[in-house]
Amino acid sequence: MRVWAVANQKGGVGKTTTTIALAGLLADAGKRVVVVDLDPHGSMTSYFGHNPDELEHSTFDLFLHKGSVPEGLPGQLLLPTSDERISLLPSSTALATLERQSPGQSGLGLVVAKSLAQLWQDFDYALIDSPPLLGVLMVNALAASQQLVIPVQTEFLAVKGLERMVNTLAMINRSRKTPLPYTIVPTLFDRRTQASMGTLKLLRDTFPEHVWKAYVPVDTRLRDASRAGVTPSQNDNKSRGVLAYRALLKHLLAEQLTTQVA
């Protein structure tokens, strides 16, 4: 199983949409995918029709055992989505209390990695939707992953969030055997605006080795998919957004091969 995290220390950048779009395209290709919602807001959980305010069990349950994960627990938490090849490890609002309930507890940084290890034979890919704040949950997402996708809205304030994210990644990499490769994905791009054009140039000038050569455009069909509770490719397989995410997936798979060879 390959594990990808989708993260940024700024909200509203297209993180959940990116996670679901990539998961949907992998499923379209016949891959079995588990999507992991680690964001207390539960956007991905809500997207697939589950109410994070009402769920009795969620990814929060994984953190209740002092760093260990009881055998079989991750599988028991799985919920269905709009695609039979995609399963969801849901979030709940209880995740927002995790930092307060576990101050000073050691060993919590690998809970998600241990959980996914139990699902290793059941899925080809795991995609983690991370919270926008640095803490136990983001550390778990990055520690469990082999690749990182950083969506960045093409507006100037989003670049500050990216700088924080890159600094966080540098900190995480100090405790990893190998650095976590990452791809910066410009999102919500609108070529009609100077903000989008200027931010895209700034991203490419500042992070030339990591910014994906293309971008995800503003596309109302992505919002339509969210409203319908289906993956973007289920909603409209040829929309501008889906075509962009298909190109991104091709890039990520090529990057995956490169890191495996390395």
Secondary structure by P-SEA (a helix, b strand, c coil): cbbbbbbbcccccaaaaaaaaaaaaaaaabbbbbbbbccccaaaaaaacccccccccccccccccccccccccccccccccccccccccccccccccccccccccccccaaaaaaaaaacccccbbbbbccccccaaaaaaaaaccbbbbbbcccaaaaaaaaaaaaaaaaaaaaccccbbbbbbbcccccccaaaaaaaaaaaaacccccccccccccaaaaaaaaacccccccccccaaaaaaaaaaaaaaaaaaaaaac
